[in-house]
Amino acid sequence: ACDEVRLVGGGAKSALWRQIVADAFGTRVVCPVEPESAALGAALQAAAHVAGAVDVGEWITTHHDAPVALTVEADPSSWP
């Protein structure tokens, strides 16, 4: 199980879609402040590689604090 889903791109702009994703995965949905999060993620992965990181995810977590624009919690009453 995951603690959260990061939602970026056009779908992240829709309140309905954010709630659908949260409910479908049964977890919180987080939308970062950065509108070009996909490009930023690629740049961070490249930087981790250049730095010789063994664990890219850990390197990114240590070197980048992604500010959050909004968070949506799953609604358990919507689950079957």
N, C-alpha and C positions, 0 to 999 in steps of 0.2 A: 504494500500500500504506500501511496505517496502522501506527503503532508500538504502539498499544494500543486496547482497547475498554473504555469505562467502563460497568460494569453496575450498575444501581440497581434499587430496587423489590423486589418479592417474589421474583423469580427470582434475585436476587443472594444470597439466603439459602441457596440449594441448591448444595452442593458439586458435585453431578453436573451441574447446569445450567451452572455456571461453567466446568467442564471442557469440556462440549459446545460452549459458545460459543467458548472459546479454540481448541479443535481445529477447529471449523468455519471460523473466520476465520484460523486459522494465526498467531495473535498472542497476546500476553499480555492477560489480562483483569484490570482493576483495579476494586476495589470501594471507594468512598469511605467514610470514617467517618460522614459526615452521612447519616442515614437518609432525610431528605427532600431528596435531591439534586435532584430535578426542580423542586421549588419554589424551592430555592436558585438553581438555574440560571436560572430565570425572573427572579428578583429581580436577579441579576447582570447579565442582559441589559438589564433596565430601567435599572439604575444606569449601565451603559455608554452607553445611549441618552441619558439625562439629562445625562451628562458630555460628550456630543457626540463620542463615540468614532467614528472612521472604521472601524476594524477591531475589531469586538466581541470576537472571539476573543483577539486580542492584548491588549486592555484587560483582559479577565477574567484572563488568564494573569499579567499584571503586577500586578493588584490583589487577587488571591485565590489563596492556596495551599491546595489541597484535600488535606487529610490522607487518607492511604490506609489502609484497614482491612486489606486483604489483596490479594495478587496471585497469579494463577494463570497458569502458562506453558503454551503449547500443547505437545502431545505429538506430535512428528513420526511416531512409530511408529503412530499411529492414522490417518494419512492414507493414502488409496488409492495 
